[in-house]
Amino acid sequence: MSDDYLTTSTMSALVGSGTLKEAVHSYERALILESLRANSNDKRKVAKLLGISISSLYRKLAELSIEDHAVEERA
């Protein structure tokens, strides 16, 4: 995964998303979705790349309403 995987439009959306909490939520969602897409939805690999446990990743997926089909649609 390269350092520039978040697009300019994604970053622009984050800046204009309102509160810090909303911006963090948007950034985490974009980062996890892109990481899953780039790694063929391999959750163990993504958790390792992000430096979190697999259970933390699953908790984030639930919190951010990320489902498997959301990753497939972006591919």
C-alpha positions as CSV (number, residue, x, y, z in Angstrom):
1,M,0.0,0.0,0.0
2,S,1.5,3.4,-1.0
3,D,1.5,6.5,1.2
4,D,-0.8,8.3,-1.2
5,Y,-3.7,5.9,-1.3
6,L,-6.2,8.5,0.0
7,T,-7.3,10.7,-2.9
8,T,-7.3,14.5,-2.9
9,S,-11.1,14.4,-3.0
10,T,-11.2,12.2,0.1
11,M,-8.9,14.5,2.0
12,S,-11.0,17.6,0.9
13,A,-14.1,15.8,2.2
14,L,-12.3,15.2,5.5
15,V,-11.3,18.8,5.9
16,G,-14.9,20.0,5.3
17,S,-16.6,17.4,7.5
18,G,-17.3,19.5,10.5
19,T,-16.2,18.5,13.9
20,L,-12.9,16.7,14.8
21,K,-14.9,13.6,15.7
22,E,-16.6,13.6,12.3
23,A,-13.3,14.1,10.5
24,V,-11.7,11.2,12.5
25,H,-14.7,9.0,11.7
26,S,-14.4,9.8,8.0
27,Y,-10.7,9.3,7.9
28,E,-10.8,5.9,9.8
29,R,-13.6,4.7,7.5
30,A,-11.7,5.7,4.3
31,L,-8.4,4.2,5.6
32,I,-10.0,0.9,6.5
33,L,-12.0,0.7,3.3
34,E,-9.0,1.4,1.1
35,S,-6.8,-1.0,3.2
36,L,-9.4,-3.8,2.7
37,R,-9.7,-3.1,-1.0
38,A,-5.9,-3.0,-1.5
39,N,-5.5,-6.3,0.4
40,S,-8.3,-8.3,-1.1
41,N,-10.5,-8.0,2.0
42,D,-7.9,-9.9,4.1
43,K,-8.9,-8.6,7.5
44,R,-5.9,-10.3,9.4
45,K,-3.5,-8.6,7.0
46,V,-5.3,-5.2,7.3
47,A,-5.3,-5.4,11.1
48,K,-1.6,-6.1,11.1
49,L,-0.9,-3.3,8.7
50,L,-2.9,-0.9,10.8
51,G,-1.2,-2.0,14.0
52,I,-4.4,-3.2,15.7
53,S,-5.8,-6.5,16.8
54,I,-8.2,-8.4,14.6
55,S,-10.9,-7.9,17.3
56,S,-10.2,-4.2,17.2
57,L,-10.6,-4.2,13.4
58,Y,-13.9,-6.1,13.7
59,R,-15.1,-3.6,16.3
60,K,-14.2,-0.7,14.0
61,L,-16.0,-2.3,11.1
62,A,-19.1,-2.5,13.2
63,E,-18.7,1.1,14.5
64,L,-18.1,2.5,11.0
65,S,-20.9,0.4,9.4
66,I,-18.4,-1.3,7.0
67,E,-19.7,-4.5,5.5
68,D,-18.0,-6.9,3.1
69,H,-20.1,-5.8,0.2
70,A,-19.1,-2.1,0.7
71,V,-15.5,-3.1,0.0
72,E,-16.4,-5.2,-3.1
73,E,-18.4,-2.2,-4.5
74,R,-15.3,0.1,-4.4
75,A,-13.0,-2.4,-6.1
